[in-house]
Amino acid sequence: MTTAFAPPIATPGADVAPSAAPSLPELFALSGLAPLMLGGRHLLPVVQGGMGVGVSAHRLAGSVAATGAVGTISSVDLRRHHPDLMAATRGLRGEEAKQAIDDANEVALAREITAAKALSGGRGLLAVNVMRAVSAYAEHVRVSLECGADAVVVGAGLPLDLPDLAREHPKAALIPILSDARGVQLLVRKWARKQRVPDAVVLEHPGWAGGHLGAAKVADVADPRFDFDKVVPETLDFLRSAGLEGQVPLIVAGGLRTHADIRRMQSLGAAAVQFGTSFAVTEECDADDTFKRVLADARDEDLVEFTSVAGLPARAVRTPWLQKYLAVIERTQAVAHAKKRCAKHFDCLAQCGLRDGLVGWGQFCIDHQLASALRGDLKTGLFFRGRGALPFGNQIRSVRALIEFLLTPSPAAAA
């Protein structure tokens, strides 16, 4: 087992010289937290969630990994960060456009992984988040593994075929995102037939997370079966019964913001905590500064839950665009009908409410709205955000500052 951050040089209770700020290993040694054991490494128990389109690219993921934690690139439409690839795909139509865009995004993904690995300096762990719902899912998994990503994380659908796609990369960690113990049980049993066990499982709470949520419909996001106090012990019980005790670390996600949250989750049996919005408002986040400001200033009363174009519940900031969309949602869904082709000639999703005319699903272009948010465009952007106050209020701070905050017990907790 290797160590992905420098060996601690302080011990719990040791004095730290007032003239020098403690290093991250020193802070971790004093934190009272257990490391995350993943991919043959000892890691900080902090995971940065994948956020697309382009919100978590190489700069954020590489910076997080450099601290000894888990940094995550979102694979969706990364060409948005590469002017040459955008220029090469601008104005194309039909099948030619789809193939060119898919090819450009594979090139962009490879570039982002390479840049993130260079930025991390071999520290921490670099993951790529691939949505099961995207049409290029298999290709993004392949590129991620071929380019040396340490892990592939898959949500927005059950990745039952992930072991097949990763068969030639047995050392890469495969991590599904699920929301309840039943989903974990189904996936583990299906994967067992392929002689593969998840290297970790992310348990994401739909009632607190941002973006696409792991519930069947909006009314289900607050179902008690998703509560960490219930789902973590239930999942551990199943893993124990399956003979996998201690082999599949659980990473919990949604509404968690502090050192005390990490400590409480570890007391339940979780190994680490995933943070999304908290990292989205860091200086190193790959999105526009206006994007960060929108998320940092939003409060829970500014958030709204609705059905996304992928048919999943979603949670986002009530911006001018979203307010207008919600005002006409019933009318647009009532006239939903299958289109001849994707308006962007991209077909980013395997199933799209707008393109396929699926009644009850979202009727807008998710790629266009998220790309607008990436640029900080309030008029047309869709800004996903999780619930709960952020660690530094509405301040935008560095990744380093956030990691230090998460590793430091509050004075009350220490007492």
C-alpha positions as a printed Julia matrix, in Angstrom:
415×3 Matrix{Float64}:
   0.0     0.0     0.0
   1.53    3.31   -1.08
   0.99    6.69    0.48
  -0.32    9.41   -1.83
   0.59   12.27    0.45
   3.75   12.88    2.47
   4.09   10.81    5.68
   2.75   12.7     8.72
   5.48   14.39   10.72
   3.17   15.4    13.56
   1.15   13.24   15.9
  -2.24   13.91   17.52
  -1.7    16.27   20.4
   1.73   17.45   19.21
   2.47   21.17   19.32
   2.82   22.97   16.01
   5.33   25.8    15.86
   3.41   29.1    15.76
   5.88   30.53   13.28
   4.97   28.04   10.54
   1.59   27.03    9.16
   1.06   23.28    9.53
   1.42   21.18    6.42
  -1.45   19.06    5.14
   0.13   15.86    6.52
   0.43   17.6     9.9
  -3.19   18.74    9.74
  -4.31   15.25    8.79
  -2.35   13.71   11.65
  -4.14   16.09   14.04
  -7.56   15.69   12.42
  -8.64   12.45   14.05
  -9.81   11.22   10.65
  -8.96    7.9     9.02
  -7.42    7.84    5.52
  -9.28    6.64    2.47
  -7.69    3.43    1.19
  -8.29    3.33   -2.55
  -6.32    2.24   -5.59
  -3.48    0.93   -3.43
  -3.02    4.35   -1.81
  -3.58    6.09    1.51
  -5.54    9.25    0.63
  -7.13   12.13    2.45
 -10.8    11.16    3.04
 -11.92   13.97    0.73
 -13.3    13.39   -2.77
 -14.05   16.18   -5.23
 -17.16   15.3    -7.21
 -17.27   15.42  -11.0
 -19.15   18.43  -12.4
 -19.89   19.03  -16.09
 -20.06   20.67  -18.55
 -16.42   21.62  -17.98
 -16.83   22.77  -14.36
 -14.36   20.18  -13.07
 -11.66   19.84  -15.66
  -7.87   19.52  -15.29
  -7.21   22.59  -13.15
  -9.64   21.7   -10.37
  -9.09   17.94  -10.46
  -5.31   18.23  -10.64
  -5.19   20.78   -7.82
  -7.31   18.57   -5.54
  -5.24   15.47   -6.31
  -2.07   17.43   -5.58
  -3.21   17.79   -1.95
  -3.41   14.01   -1.55
  -7.18   13.83   -2.0
  -9.28   12.55   -4.93
  -9.69   14.97   -7.85
 -12.29   14.26  -10.51
 -12.62   15.39  -14.13
 -16.12   15.32  -15.63
 -15.85   13.87  -19.13
 -18.87   15.69  -20.62
 -18.19   18.05  -23.56
 -14.68   19.09  -22.54
 -14.01   20.59  -25.97
 -15.56   23.73  -24.45
 -12.17   24.39  -22.85
 -10.26   24.05  -26.12
 -10.74   26.85  -28.7
  -9.18   24.82  -31.51
 -11.62   21.94  -30.97
 -14.57   24.33  -30.75
 -13.5    25.97  -33.99
 -13.15   22.6   -35.71
 -16.7    21.58  -34.76
 -18.49   24.9   -35.27
 -21.18   25.02  -37.96
 -21.25   21.28  -38.73
 -24.53   19.48  -39.39
 -25.95   15.96  -39.3
 -23.94   12.78  -38.75
 -20.75   14.57  -39.71
 -21.28   16.93  -36.78
 -21.93   14.21  -34.23
 -18.85   12.23  -35.17
 -16.67   15.32  -35.24
 -17.94   16.5   -31.84
 -17.48   13.06  -30.31
 -13.95   12.87  -31.69
 -13.15   16.37  -30.42
 -14.4    15.51  -26.96
 -12.21   12.41  -26.85
  -9.19   14.56  -27.74
 -10.19   17.1   -25.09
 -10.63   14.4   -22.45
  -7.18   13.01  -23.2
  -5.66   16.5   -22.96
  -7.4    17.21  -19.65
  -6.27   13.94  -18.07
  -2.68   14.56  -19.16
  -2.75   18.13  -17.79
  -4.35   17.06  -14.5
  -1.78   14.31  -13.98
   1.03   16.81  -14.56
  -0.56   19.26  -12.1
  -1.05   16.6    -9.42
   2.61   15.61   -9.56
   1.76   11.98   -8.88
   0.03   12.79   -5.6
  -3.5    11.87   -4.61
  -5.75   10.05   -7.05
  -7.16   11.26  -10.36
 -10.63   10.05  -11.37
 -12.84   10.68  -14.39
 -16.59   10.89  -13.93
 -18.55    9.51  -16.88
 -22.34    9.72  -16.99
 -23.97    6.43  -17.95
 -26.7     8.46  -19.66
 -24.4    10.04  -22.27
 -24.3     8.46  -25.72
 -20.47    8.41  -25.73
 -20.29    6.66  -22.34
 -18.28    3.64  -23.53
 -15.85    5.79  -25.52
 -15.26    8.12  -22.57
 -14.54    5.15  -20.29
 -12.09    3.77  -22.85
 -10.23    7.08  -23.31
 -10.08    7.65  -19.54
  -8.48    4.27  -18.95
  -6.11    4.44  -21.92
  -4.9     7.88  -20.82
  -4.04    6.66  -17.33
  -6.89    7.84  -15.11
  -6.58    6.15  -11.73
 -10.33    5.63  -11.44
 -13.55    5.82  -13.44
 -16.64    7.0   -11.57
 -20.04    6.41  -13.18
 -23.43    7.84  -12.2
 -26.7     8.83  -13.92
 -27.61    5.19  -14.5
 -26.5     1.7   -13.49
 -23.09    0.91  -15.05
 -23.64   -2.85  -15.19
 -21.26   -3.15  -18.15
 -18.38   -1.17  -16.63
 -16.32   -4.3   -15.77
 -16.52   -5.37  -19.42
 -15.35   -1.96  -20.64
 -12.45   -1.97  -18.16
 -11.41   -5.6   -18.61
  -8.0    -4.65  -20.04
  -7.3    -2.25  -17.16
  -7.55   -4.37  -14.0
  -5.59   -1.88  -11.88
  -7.96    1.04  -12.52
 -10.5     1.65   -9.76
 -14.15    1.34  -10.83
 -16.57    3.37   -8.73
 -20.35    3.48   -9.29
 -22.54    6.26   -7.89
 -25.74    4.95   -6.27
 -28.19    6.25   -3.73
 -29.55    3.3    -1.74
 -28.54   -0.14   -0.51
 -30.82   -1.91   -2.98
 -28.98   -0.39   -5.89
 -25.63   -1.42   -4.41
 -26.87   -4.96   -3.9
 -28.09   -5.25   -7.5
 -24.88   -3.87   -8.97
 -22.52   -5.95   -6.82
 -24.34   -9.17   -7.71
 -24.3    -8.33  -11.43
 -20.61   -7.44  -11.31
 -19.8   -10.65   -9.42
 -20.77  -12.6   -12.54
 -18.04  -10.68  -14.33
 -15.49  -11.45  -11.57
 -15.27   -7.82  -10.52
 -16.03   -5.98   -7.28
 -16.45   -2.19   -7.09
 -13.28   -0.59   -5.76
 -15.51    1.88   -3.9
 -19.13    3.05   -4.0
 -20.36    6.64   -3.85
 -23.65    6.91   -1.94
 -25.2    10.2    -3.06
 -28.19   11.66   -1.19
 -30.72   13.04   -3.74
 -32.18   15.33   -1.1
 -28.95   17.29   -0.76
 -26.78   16.85   -3.86
 -26.77   19.15   -6.88
 -27.06   18.26  -10.56
 -28.75   15.08  -11.67
 -30.12   13.19   -8.69
 -30.4     9.47   -8.0
 -34.15    9.23   -7.44
 -36.88    8.01   -9.75
 -38.8    11.3    -9.62
 -38.72   14.68   -7.92
 -41.17   13.58   -5.22
 -38.73   10.85   -4.14
 -35.65   12.96   -3.41
 -36.51   13.25    0.31
 -37.3     9.53    0.77
 -35.86    8.38    4.15
 -34.25    5.35    2.48
 -31.56    7.72    1.18
 -30.61    9.06    4.64
 -26.98    8.31    5.46
 -27.9     7.0     8.92
 -29.91    4.33    7.11
 -28.17    3.67    3.81
 -24.59    3.41    5.13
 -25.34    0.69    7.74
 -27.62   -1.14    5.31
 -24.95   -1.14    2.61
 -22.29   -2.3     5.07
 -24.6    -5.11    6.24
 -25.02   -6.28    2.66
 -21.29   -6.12    1.93
 -20.63   -8.12    5.09
 -23.17  -10.76    4.05
 -21.55  -10.92    0.59
 -18.13  -11.57    2.1
 -16.86   -8.13    1.11
 -16.42   -6.55    4.51
 -13.61   -4.01    4.41
 -13.1    -4.43    0.66
 -15.46   -1.75   -0.73
 -15.02    1.69    0.87
 -18.15    3.84    0.94
 -17.95    7.5    -0.08
 -20.96    9.58    0.93
 -22.05   12.69   -0.95
 -24.65   15.42   -0.57
 -25.02   18.33    1.85
 -21.81   17.65    3.8
 -19.55   20.63    4.4
 -17.28   20.28    7.45
 -14.66   18.25    9.32
 -17.43   17.25   11.73
 -19.43   15.86    8.79
 -16.49   13.72    7.7
 -15.96   12.49   11.23
 -19.65   11.66   11.68
 -19.78    9.78    8.38
 -16.67    7.8     9.33
 -18.33    6.93   12.65
 -21.18    5.4    10.63
 -18.7     3.3     8.68
 -18.13    5.44    5.59
 -14.54    5.88    4.42
 -14.71    9.36    2.88
 -16.95   12.24    1.88
 -17.47   13.65   -1.6
 -17.9    17.4    -2.0
 -19.24   19.05   -5.14
 -20.48   22.61   -4.71
 -17.79   23.36   -2.1
 -15.13   22.73   -4.77
 -17.13   24.48   -7.49
 -16.64   27.79   -5.67
 -12.86   27.46   -5.34
 -10.4    29.65   -7.23
  -9.15   26.62   -9.17
 -12.6    25.58  -10.44
 -12.51   25.53  -14.25
 -15.73   27.56  -14.66
 -16.13   31.31  -15.15
 -15.96   33.54  -12.05
 -19.62   34.51  -12.54
 -20.53   30.81  -12.3
 -18.76   30.61   -8.95
 -20.45   33.78   -7.73
 -23.93   32.47   -8.61
 -23.32   29.29   -6.61
 -21.64   31.06   -3.7
 -24.45   33.6    -3.31
 -27.34   31.12   -3.66
 -29.23   29.98   -0.57
 -31.44   26.94   -0.15
 -34.55   29.02   -0.85
 -33.01   29.96   -4.21
 -32.82   26.31   -5.33
 -35.46   24.44   -7.27
 -36.02   20.78   -8.09
 -37.33   19.79  -11.51
 -37.14   16.95  -14.02
 -34.11   17.19  -16.25
 -33.87   16.42  -19.95
 -32.34   13.05  -18.98
 -35.52   12.12  -17.12
 -33.88   12.41  -13.7
 -34.7    14.85  -10.91
 -32.29   17.79  -10.82
 -31.48   20.63   -8.42
 -30.29   24.03   -9.6
 -30.26   27.74   -8.78
 -33.41   29.64   -9.77
 -31.82   31.89  -12.4
 -33.71   34.01  -14.96
 -33.48   31.2   -17.53
 -34.72   28.52  -15.12
 -37.53   30.77  -13.9
 -38.74   31.25  -17.47
 -38.46   27.54  -18.21
 -40.45   26.56  -15.12
 -43.18   29.01  -16.12
 -43.77   27.16  -19.4
 -42.8    23.62  -18.43
 -46.34   22.22  -18.45
 -47.02   23.74  -21.85
 -43.79   22.45  -23.39
 -44.26   18.96  -21.99
 -47.84   18.86  -23.27
 -46.64   19.34  -26.85
 -43.53   17.16  -26.56
 -42.84   15.21  -29.74
 -39.88   13.41  -31.27
 -37.62   15.6   -33.39
 -35.92   14.46  -36.57
 -32.53   15.26  -35.07
 -30.79   16.94  -32.16
 -30.93   20.73  -32.5
 -27.17   20.85  -31.83
 -26.41   17.85  -34.09
 -24.61   16.38  -31.07
 -26.99   13.8   -29.52
 -25.07   14.03  -26.25
 -27.59   11.86  -24.36
 -28.59    8.3   -25.16
 -32.17    9.35  -24.33
 -33.17   13.02  -24.48
 -36.52   14.4   -23.41
 -36.38   17.21  -25.97
 -35.05   15.26  -28.96
 -37.09   12.11  -28.32
 -40.28   13.89  -27.27
 -40.53   12.07  -23.93
 -43.53   13.34  -21.98
 -42.66   14.25  -18.4
 -38.98   14.7   -19.18
 -37.22   18.05  -19.47
 -37.74   19.97  -22.71
 -34.53   21.92  -23.15
 -30.98   21.37  -24.42
 -28.9    20.34  -21.41
 -25.58   20.81  -23.2
 -26.45   24.35  -24.31
 -27.69   25.4   -20.88
 -24.73   23.93  -18.97
 -22.23   25.37  -21.46
 -23.84   28.77  -20.91
 -23.45   28.35  -17.15
 -19.78   27.46  -17.62
 -19.34   30.86  -19.28
 -21.29   32.57  -16.5
 -24.26   33.48  -18.72
 -27.22   34.12  -16.4
 -29.67   34.6   -19.25
 -29.35   31.07  -20.63
 -27.3    29.13  -18.07
 -28.37   26.23  -15.85
 -26.43   26.31  -12.57
 -26.55   23.05  -10.61
 -25.96   23.4    -6.86
 -26.27   21.25   -3.76
 -28.24   22.32   -0.7
 -26.69   23.73    2.45
 -24.4    26.57    3.48
 -20.88   26.52    2.04
 -17.73   26.26    4.2
 -16.71   29.91    3.65
 -20.16   31.43    3.21
 -20.19   33.31   -0.08
 -16.4    33.65   -0.25
 -14.43   32.08   -3.08
 -11.28   30.51   -1.63
  -8.52   28.19   -2.82
  -8.55   24.4    -2.94
  -5.8    24.43   -0.33
  -7.9    26.56    2.02
 -10.88   24.23    1.6
  -8.8    21.11    2.29
  -7.31   22.74    5.38
 -10.81   23.65    6.58
 -12.05   20.09    6.09
  -9.1    18.64    8.01
  -9.38   21.02   10.96
 -11.74   20.24   13.87
 -13.73   23.18   15.13
 -12.72   24.43   18.6
 -16.0    23.09   20.02
 -15.46   19.67   18.46
 -11.87   19.53   19.68
 -12.97   20.38   23.22
